[in-house]
Amino acid sequence: MRKSKIILSLILVVVIIYAGYFLSDVFSADKNKSANFELFKINKEDNFSQVAENLYDEGFIHSPANFKMYFYLFHKNRALKPGDYLLQKSMSLREVGNMLAYGQISREREIKIIEGWTITQIDDYLAGEGIITAGEFKTEATNAAKYKEKYATEYPFLKNVWGKTLEGFLFPDTYRVYIDSTSEEIVVKMLDNFAAKTTTIMPELKKQDKNLYEIITLASVVEKEVNTPVDRRLVADIFSRRLSIGMPLQSDATVNYVTGKGALQPSADDISVASPYNTYTHRGLPPGPICSPGLDSIEAVVGPKANDYWYFLTTPDEQVIYSRTYSEHIANKQKYLE
């Protein structure tokens, strides 16, 4: 009997200690944590336990168990709605729970446009995020009439664009957009960013008497060919010298743009495909950019690294191998790609 009382007493002590810890977690804000609002996302496929774990992993709560207990006690009849929420890591558990329970979803979303994406890939991404209907962004960015009436008028750097689409000028970056943003509003945000990020290179272009559209077109090819700032500057110089002597660029990236493949080494059929974008069969630059290049690639074309290579290839592990002669290049292809 006495042993049972001891066990019950111990259980009671544990319950009291946990209750104190739980209540402190529920009502006490954490002044040692950031008071800045940060984005927390609940995905459609996230179940309740996953949300609790994500809140803990991202530092918004101290205990997934306490969060589950709080929700069971106070909000058990409310479902967590998918969406983006703005939370503070300094919030008490009660504040976090109430923010999620009552659907105070942020009207803003964070989107990340990756260097090297095409208009089509951006459209796919935005549609996948539920911000637009598939095809809306692509229609906006490739509308020649809209380009002429609005974008070429409002953005001087677009006046000499040959293709009359915005390919190449939709600057890759992280953006915050409203969940009900139109494609036009997103395009404007990206063009504004392009103008801001390229401000410093404009005087250099004028000094070198270079055309911005040609720079962006070549930068887009460099972006898709190699990945590091050093390699981009070397490859930009190789391509610039090829252009200066009338040698074909022979860029696999332009062939992949036509075929829609991501081949490390396009086939013989691929490199003979009929298209002005095929730089194996057409000399000079392609008709326009093949993607949205990042600032590294743009700066590489404006300020390339002089070298005496004429050829290069990328191995499956993304190492770039350079060659001075065609015979050396063929030997390297046999060594690294066959």
Contacts in CASP RR format, 6 or more apart in sequence:
PFRMAT RR
TARGET T0000
AUTHOR 0000-0000-0000
METHOD contacts of the structure
MODEL  1
MRKSKIILSLILVVVIIYAGYFLSDVFSADKNKSANFELFKINKEDNFSQ
VAENLYDEGFIHSPANFKMYFYLFHKNRALKPGDYLLQKSMSLREVGNML
AYGQISREREIKIIEGWTITQIDDYLAGEGIITAGEFKTEATNAAKYKEK
YATEYPFLKNVWGKTLEGFLFPDTYRVYIDSTSEEIVVKMLDNFAAKTTT
IMPELKKQDKNLYEIITLASVVEKEVNTPVDRRLVADIFSRRLSIGMPLQ
SDATVNYVTGKGALQPSADDISVASPYNTYTHRGLPPGPICSPGLDSIEA
VVGPKANDYWYFLTTPDEQVIYSRTYSEHIANKQKYLE
21 66 0 8 1.000
22 66 0 8 1.000
22 69 0 8 1.000
22 70 0 8 1.000
25 61 0 8 1.000
25 62 0 8 1.000
25 63 0 8 1.000
25 66 0 8 1.000
25 92 0 8 1.000
25 93 0 8 1.000
26 66 0 8 1.000
26 70 0 8 1.000
26 92 0 8 1.000
26 93 0 8 1.000
26 94 0 8 1.000
27 92 0 8 1.000
27 93 0 8 1.000
27 94 0 8 1.000
28 92 0 8 1.000
29 90 0 8 1.000
29 91 0 8 1.000
29 92 0 8 1.000
29 95 0 8 1.000
30 62 0 8 1.000
30 89 0 8 1.000
30 90 0 8 1.000
30 91 0 8 1.000
30 92 0 8 1.000
31 90 0 8 1.000
32 90 0 8 1.000
33 59 0 8 1.000
33 88 0 8 1.000
33 89 0 8 1.000
33 90 0 8 1.000
34 88 0 8 1.000
34 89 0 8 1.000
34 90 0 8 1.000
35 88 0 8 1.000
35 89 0 8 1.000
35 90 0 8 1.000
36 88 0 8 1.000
37 86 0 8 1.000
37 87 0 8 1.000
37 88 0 8 1.000
38 58 0 8 1.000
38 86 0 8 1.000
38 87 0 8 1.000
38 88 0 8 1.000
38 89 0 8 1.000
39 84 0 8 1.000
39 85 0 8 1.000
39 86 0 8 1.000
39 106 0 8 1.000
39 108 0 8 1.000
39 110 0 8 1.000
40 54 0 8 1.000
40 55 0 8 1.000
40 58 0 8 1.000
40 60 0 8 1.000
40 84 0 8 1.000
40 85 0 8 1.000
40 86 0 8 1.000
40 87 0 8 1.000
41 83 0 8 1.000
41 84 0 8 1.000
41 85 0 8 1.000
42 51 0 8 1.000
42 54 0 8 1.000
42 80 0 8 1.000
42 81 0 8 1.000
42 82 0 8 1.000
42 83 0 8 1.000
42 85 0 8 1.000
42 100 0 8 1.000
43 82 0 8 1.000
43 83 0 8 1.000
44 82 0 8 1.000
46 54 0 8 1.000
46 80 0 8 1.000
46 82 0 8 1.000
48 68 0 8 1.000
48 71 0 8 1.000
48 80 0 8 1.000
49 64 0 8 1.000
49 68 0 8 1.000
51 80 0 8 1.000
51 100 0 8 1.000
52 61 0 8 1.000
52 64 0 8 1.000
52 67 0 8 1.000
52 68 0 8 1.000
53 64 0 8 1.000
55 61 0 8 1.000
55 64 0 8 1.000
55 67 0 8 1.000
55 96 0 8 1.000
56 62 0 8 1.000
56 63 0 8 1.000
56 64 0 8 1.000
56 67 0 8 1.000
59 89 0 8 1.000
60 87 0 8 1.000
60 89 0 8 1.000
60 91 0 8 1.000
60 96 0 8 1.000
61 67 0 8 1.000
61 93 0 8 1.000
61 96 0 8 1.000
62 93 0 8 1.000
66 93 0 8 1.000
67 93 0 8 1.000
67 96 0 8 1.000
67 97 0 8 1.000
70 93 0 8 1.000
70 94 0 8 1.000
70 97 0 8 1.000
71 78 0 8 1.000
71 97 0 8 1.000
71 101 0 8 1.000
74 101 0 8 1.000
75 97 0 8 1.000
75 101 0 8 1.000
78 101 0 8 1.000
78 102 0 8 1.000
80 100 0 8 1.000
80 101 0 8 1.000
81 103 0 8 1.000
81 105 0 8 1.000
83 105 0 8 1.000
83 106 0 8 1.000
84 105 0 8 1.000
84 106 0 8 1.000
84 108 0 8 1.000
84 109 0 8 1.000
84 110 0 8 1.000
84 179 0 8 1.000
85 99 0 8 1.000
85 100 0 8 1.000
85 103 0 8 1.000
85 104 0 8 1.000
85 105 0 8 1.000
85 106 0 8 1.000
86 106 0 8 1.000
86 108 0 8 1.000
87 96 0 8 1.000
87 99 0 8 1.000
88 95 0 8 1.000
91 99 0 8 1.000
105 179 0 8 1.000
106 179 0 8 1.000
107 178 0 8 1.000
107 179 0 8 1.000
107 180 0 8 1.000
108 176 0 8 1.000
108 177 0 8 1.000
108 178 0 8 1.000
108 179 0 8 1.000
109 129 0 8 1.000
109 131 0 8 1.000
109 176 0 8 1.000
109 177 0 8 1.000
109 178 0 8 1.000
109 179 0 8 1.000
110 174 0 8 1.000
110 175 0 8 1.000
110 176 0 8 1.000
111 125 0 8 1.000
111 126 0 8 1.000
111 129 0 8 1.000
111 131 0 8 1.000
111 174 0 8 1.000
111 175 0 8 1.000
111 176 0 8 1.000
111 177 0 8 1.000
112 173 0 8 1.000
112 174 0 8 1.000
112 175 0 8 1.000
113 122 0 8 1.000
113 125 0 8 1.000
113 170 0 8 1.000
113 171 0 8 1.000
113 172 0 8 1.000
113 173 0 8 1.000
113 174 0 8 1.000
113 175 0 8 1.000
113 190 0 8 1.000
113 292 0 8 1.000
114 121 0 8 1.000
114 172 0 8 1.000
115 172 0 8 1.000
115 223 0 8 1.000
115 292 0 8 1.000
115 293 0 8 1.000
115 294 0 8 1.000
115 296 0 8 1.000
115 297 0 8 1.000
116 172 0 8 1.000
116 220 0 8 1.000
116 223 0 8 1.000
116 224 0 8 1.000
116 291 0 8 1.000
116 292 0 8 1.000
116 293 0 8 1.000
116 294 0 8 1.000
117 125 0 8 1.000
117 172 0 8 1.000
117 291 0 8 1.000
117 292 0 8 1.000
118 167 0 8 1.000
118 257 0 8 1.000
118 290 0 8 1.000
118 291 0 8 1.000
118 292 0 8 1.000
119 137 0 8 1.000
119 138 0 8 1.000
119 141 0 8 1.000
119 142 0 8 1.000
119 165 0 8 1.000
119 166 0 8 1.000
119 167 0 8 1.000
119 170 0 8 1.000
120 138 0 8 1.000
122 137 0 8 1.000
122 141 0 8 1.000
122 170 0 8 1.000
122 292 0 8 1.000
123 132 0 8 1.000
123 134 0 8 1.000
123 135 0 8 1.000
123 136 0 8 1.000
123 137 0 8 1.000
123 138 0 8 1.000
123 141 0 8 1.000
124 134 0 8 1.000
126 132 0 8 1.000
126 137 0 8 1.000
126 183 0 8 1.000
126 186 0 8 1.000
127 133 0 8 1.000
127 134 0 8 1.000
127 135 0 8 1.000
127 136 0 8 1.000
127 137 0 8 1.000
128 134 0 8 1.000
131 177 0 8 1.000
131 179 0 8 1.000
131 181 0 8 1.000
131 186 0 8 1.000
132 181 0 8 1.000
132 182 0 8 1.000
132 183 0 8 1.000
132 186 0 8 1.000
136 183 0 8 1.000
137 183 0 8 1.000
137 186 0 8 1.000
137 187 0 8 1.000
139 183 0 8 1.000
140 146 0 8 1.000
140 183 0 8 1.000
140 184 0 8 1.000
140 187 0 8 1.000
141 165 0 8 1.000
141 166 0 8 1.000
141 167 0 8 1.000
141 170 0 8 1.000
141 183 0 8 1.000
141 187 0 8 1.000
142 165 0 8 1.000
142 166 0 8 1.000
142 167 0 8 1.000
144 163 0 8 1.000
144 164 0 8 1.000
144 165 0 8 1.000
147 158 0 8 1.000
147 161 0 8 1.000
147 164 0 8 1.000
147 165 0 8 1.000
147 166 0 8 1.000
148 164 0 8 1.000
151 158 0 8 1.000
151 166 0 8 1.000
151 187 0 8 1.000
151 191 0 8 1.000
152 158 0 8 1.000
152 159 0 8 1.000
152 161 0 8 1.000
155 169 0 8 1.000
155 191 0 8 1.000
155 195 0 8 1.000
157 169 0 8 1.000
157 194 0 8 1.000
157 195 0 8 1.000
157 198 0 8 1.000
157 212 0 8 1.000
158 166 0 8 1.000
158 169 0 8 1.000
158 191 0 8 1.000
160 211 0 8 1.000
160 212 0 8 1.000
160 213 0 8 1.000
161 169 0 8 1.000
161 213 0 8 1.000
162 213 0 8 1.000
162 287 0 8 1.000
162 288 0 8 1.000
163 287 0 8 1.000
163 288 0 8 1.000
166 187 0 8 1.000
166 191 0 8 1.000
167 220 0 8 1.000
167 288 0 8 1.000
167 289 0 8 1.000
167 290 0 8 1.000
167 291 0 8 1.000
167 292 0 8 1.000
168 216 0 8 1.000
168 220 0 8 1.000
168 289 0 8 1.000
168 291 0 8 1.000
168 292 0 8 1.000
168 293 0 8 1.000
169 190 0 8 1.000
169 191 0 8 1.000
169 194 0 8 1.000
169 216 0 8 1.000
169 289 0 8 1.000
169 292 0 8 1.000
170 187 0 8 1.000
170 190 0 8 1.000
170 191 0 8 1.000
170 194 0 8 1.000
170 292 0 8 1.000
171 190 0 8 1.000
171 191 0 8 1.000
171 193 0 8 1.000
171 194 0 8 1.000
171 197 0 8 1.000
171 292 0 8 1.000
171 294 0 8 1.000
172 292 0 8 1.000
172 293 0 8 1.000
172 294 0 8 1.000
173 190 0 8 1.000
173 193 0 8 1.000
173 197 0 8 1.000
175 186 0 8 1.000
175 189 0 8 1.000
175 190 0 8 1.000
175 193 0 8 1.000
177 185 0 8 1.000
177 186 0 8 1.000
177 189 0 8 1.000
178 185 0 8 1.000
197 295 0 8 1.000
198 212 0 8 1.000
198 295 0 8 1.000
198 298 0 8 1.000
201 298 0 8 1.000
201 299 0 8 1.000
201 302 0 8 1.000
202 212 0 8 1.000
204 302 0 8 1.000
204 303 0 8 1.000
205 211 0 8 1.000
205 212 0 8 1.000
205 215 0 8 1.000
205 302 0 8 1.000
208 302 0 8 1.000
210 302 0 8 1.000
213 288 0 8 1.000
214 285 0 8 1.000
215 298 0 8 1.000
215 301 0 8 1.000
215 302 0 8 1.000
216 289 0 8 1.000
216 293 0 8 1.000
216 298 0 8 1.000
217 285 0 8 1.000
217 286 0 8 1.000
217 288 0 8 1.000
217 289 0 8 1.000
217 290 0 8 1.000
218 236 0 8 1.000
218 239 0 8 1.000
218 240 0 8 1.000
218 243 0 8 1.000
218 285 0 8 1.000
218 301 0 8 1.000
219 236 0 8 1.000
219 289 0 8 1.000
219 293 0 8 1.000
219 294 0 8 1.000
219 297 0 8 1.000
219 298 0 8 1.000
219 300 0 8 1.000
219 301 0 8 1.000
220 288 0 8 1.000
220 289 0 8 1.000
220 290 0 8 1.000
220 291 0 8 1.000
220 292 0 8 1.000
220 293 0 8 1.000
220 297 0 8 1.000
221 239 0 8 1.000
221 249 0 8 1.000
221 251 0 8 1.000
221 253 0 8 1.000
221 254 0 8 1.000
221 279 0 8 1.000
221 286 0 8 1.000
221 290 0 8 1.000
222 232 0 8 1.000
222 235 0 8 1.000
222 236 0 8 1.000
222 239 0 8 1.000
222 293 0 8 1.000
222 297 0 8 1.000
222 300 0 8 1.000
222 301 0 8 1.000
223 232 0 8 1.000
223 291 0 8 1.000
223 292 0 8 1.000
223 293 0 8 1.000
223 294 0 8 1.000
223 297 0 8 1.000
224 251 0 8 1.000
224 253 0 8 1.000
224 256 0 8 1.000
224 257 0 8 1.000
224 290 0 8 1.000
224 291 0 8 1.000
225 235 0 8 1.000
225 251 0 8 1.000
225 252 0 8 1.000
225 253 0 8 1.000
225 314 0 8 1.000
226 232 0 8 1.000
226 235 0 8 1.000
226 312 0 8 1.000
226 314 0 8 1.000
226 320 0 8 1.000
227 318 0 8 1.000
228 320 0 8 1.000
229 296 0 8 1.000
229 300 0 8 1.000
230 305 0 8 1.000
231 320 0 8 1.000
232 296 0 8 1.000
232 297 0 8 1.000
232 300 0 8 1.000
233 300 0 8 1.000
233 303 0 8 1.000
233 304 0 8 1.000
233 305 0 8 1.000
234 304 0 8 1.000
234 305 0 8 1.000
234 307 0 8 1.000
234 309 0 8 1.000
234 312 0 8 1.000
234 320 0 8 1.000
234 322 0 8 1.000
235 300 0 8 1.000
235 312 0 8 1.000
235 320 0 8 1.000
236 297 0 8 1.000
236 300 0 8 1.000
236 301 0 8 1.000
236 303 0 8 1.000
236 304 0 8 1.000
236 305 0 8 1.000
237 304 0 8 1.000
237 305 0 8 1.000
237 306 0 8 1.000
237 307 0 8 1.000
238 307 0 8 1.000
238 309 0 8 1.000
238 310 0 8 1.000
238 311 0 8 1.000
238 312 0 8 1.000
239 249 0 8 1.000
239 251 0 8 1.000
240 301 0 8 1.000
240 304 0 8 1.000
241 247 0 8 1.000
241 310 0 8 1.000
242 248 0 8 1.000
242 249 0 8 1.000
242 250 0 8 1.000
242 310 0 8 1.000
243 249 0 8 1.000
243 284 0 8 1.000
243 285 0 8 1.000
246 283 0 8 1.000
246 284 0 8 1.000
247 283 0 8 1.000
248 279 0 8 1.000
248 280 0 8 1.000
248 281 0 8 1.000
248 282 0 8 1.000
248 283 0 8 1.000
248 284 0 8 1.000
249 279 0 8 1.000
249 284 0 8 1.000
249 285 0 8 1.000
250 279 0 8 1.000
250 280 0 8 1.000
251 279 0 8 1.000
252 263 0 8 1.000
252 264 0 8 1.000
252 265 0 8 1.000
252 266 0 8 1.000
252 271 0 8 1.000
253 290 0 8 1.000
254 277 0 8 1.000
254 278 0 8 1.000
254 279 0 8 1.000
254 286 0 8 1.000
254 290 0 8 1.000
255 263 0 8 1.000
255 266 0 8 1.000
255 270 0 8 1.000
255 271 0 8 1.000
255 273 0 8 1.000
255 278 0 8 1.000
255 279 0 8 1.000
255 280 0 8 1.000
256 262 0 8 1.000
256 263 0 8 1.000
256 266 0 8 1.000
256 270 0 8 1.000
257 277 0 8 1.000
257 286 0 8 1.000
257 290 0 8 1.000
257 291 0 8 1.000
258 273 0 8 1.000
258 275 0 8 1.000
258 277 0 8 1.000
258 278 0 8 1.000
259 266 0 8 1.000
259 270 0 8 1.000
259 273 0 8 1.000
261 270 0 8 1.000
263 270 0 8 1.000
264 314 0 8 1.000
264 316 0 8 1.000
264 337 0 8 1.000
265 313 0 8 1.000
265 333 0 8 1.000
265 337 0 8 1.000
271 278 0 8 1.000
271 280 0 8 1.000
271 281 0 8 1.000
272 278 0 8 1.000
272 280 0 8 1.000
272 281 0 8 1.000
273 281 0 8 1.000
274 281 0 8 1.000
275 282 0 8 1.000
276 282 0 8 1.000
276 286 0 8 1.000
276 287 0 8 1.000
277 286 0 8 1.000
277 287 0 8 1.000
277 288 0 8 1.000
277 290 0 8 1.000
279 285 0 8 1.000
279 286 0 8 1.000
307 322 0 8 1.000
308 324 0 8 1.000
309 322 0 8 1.000
309 323 0 8 1.000
309 324 0 8 1.000
310 323 0 8 1.000
310 324 0 8 1.000
310 325 0 8 1.000
310 326 0 8 1.000
310 329 0 8 1.000
311 322 0 8 1.000
311 323 0 8 1.000
311 324 0 8 1.000
311 325 0 8 1.000
311 326 0 8 1.000
311 328 0 8 1.000
311 329 0 8 1.000
311 332 0 8 1.000
312 320 0 8 1.000
312 321 0 8 1.000
312 322 0 8 1.000
312 323 0 8 1.000
312 329 0 8 1.000
313 320 0 8 1.000
313 321 0 8 1.000
313 323 0 8 1.000
313 329 0 8 1.000
313 332 0 8 1.000
313 333 0 8 1.000
313 336 0 8 1.000
313 337 0 8 1.000
314 320 0 8 1.000
314 321 0 8 1.000
315 321 0 8 1.000
315 336 0 8 1.000
315 337 0 8 1.000
316 337 0 8 1.000
319 336 0 8 1.000
321 332 0 8 1.000
321 336 0 8 1.000
323 329 0 8 1.000
323 331 0 8 1.000
323 332 0 8 1.000
END
